[in-house]
C-alpha cells in the first residue's frame, strides 16, 4: 500500500534525524524541494540550501523516543501528501510539531518536494 511506503520513508528519515544524521531527509528530497521551518524567516529553496540548513543539526540532535501521531497520506496522481503531528523526547526535552510533507513519484522513486514543519499553538 502506498501510504505504508510513504510512512516507511518518513520513519527511516526521522530515525536517522533522531541520531543526529540529517542525510536521511537529504536522500529522500528532490533537487527542487522547498522547506519551511519555524526557525527560518523565509522558505528554503532547493536541495543544496536545505542540506546546508539541516547540516547545522548534524550530531546535535538526540531523540530517545518519538511518536508520529495521526498520520494521513492523501494520494493525488503522482503526488502524496503526508501530514502528521510529531512528539519527540530527547536532547531538546519534549518537543511537539506539526508536519506536512509533499512527496512526488519521480523516476528515482518517491521524493519530498515540499516540507513544512511548524510548532503547534500552545495548549493544543
SVG drawing of the C-alpha trace seen along z (x, -y; Angstrom):
<svg xmlns="http://www.w3.org/2000/svg" viewBox="-6 -36 34 38">
<polyline fill="none" stroke="black" stroke-width="0.4" points="0.0,0.0 1.3,-3.4 0.5,-5.0 2.8,-2.4 5.6,-3.1 5.4,-6.9 5.3,-6.4 8.3,-4.0 10.4,-6.6 9.5,-9.2 10.1,-6.9 13.5,-6.0 14.5,-9.7 13.1,-10.5 15.1,-7.7 18.3,-9.0 17.4,-12.6 17.0,-11.4 20.6,-10.1 21.9,-13.5 22.1,-12.4 20.2,-14.8 21.2,-12.7 18.0,-10.6 16.0,-13.6 18.6,-14.8 18.5,-11.4 14.7,-11.4 14.3,-15.0 14.1,-16.1 16.6,-18.6 14.0,-21.3 12.5,-20.7 11.3,-23.6 11.3,-23.7 9.5,-25.8 10.8,-25.7 9.6,-27.8 13.2,-28.9 13.8,-30.2 12.3,-33.6 11.9,-32.6 11.2,-29.4 14.4,-27.4 14.6,-26.7 16.5,-23.8 18.2,-20.8 21.7,-22.5 20.1,-25.2 18.0,-22.6 21.1,-20.5 23.1,-23.5 20.3,-24.3 19.9,-20.7 23.7,-20.3 23.7,-22.7 22.0,-20.0 24.4,-17.2 25.5,-15.4 23.5,-17.8 20.0,-16.1 19.4,-13.1 15.9,-11.7 15.4,-8.9 11.9,-8.1 9.2,-9.7 5.7,-9.3 4.1,-10.0 0.5,-10.9 -2.5,-10.7 -0.6,-10.2 -2.6,-10.8 -1.5,-10.1 -3.5,-11.6 -2.7,-10.5 -3.3,-12.7 -1.9,-11.1 1.9,-11.2 1.8,-13.2 1.2,-12.1 0.7,-14.5 1.7,-13.2 0.5,-15.2 1.1,-14.2 1.7,-15.5 5.1,-14.6 6.3,-14.4 9.9,-13.7 11.7,-13.2 15.4,-13.7 18.2,-16.3 15.8,-19.2 13.3,-17.9 9.8,-17.2 9.0,-18.8 5.7,-18.9 5.5,-19.6 3.1,-19.7 4.4,-18.4 3.3,-18.2 5.5,-16.5 4.6,-16.5 6.0,-13.6 6.2,-13.2 6.7,-10.0 9.8,-10.5 11.9,-8.1 14.1,-7.6 11.1,-6.8 9.1,-8.9 10.9,-12.1 9.9,-15.0 9.2,-18.2 7.9,-20.3 8.3,-20.2 6.5,-22.3 7.4,-21.9 5.6,-24.2 5.1,-24.5 1.5,-23.9 -0.3,-26.6 0.5,-26.5 -2.0,-24.5 -3.0,-22.5"/>
</svg>
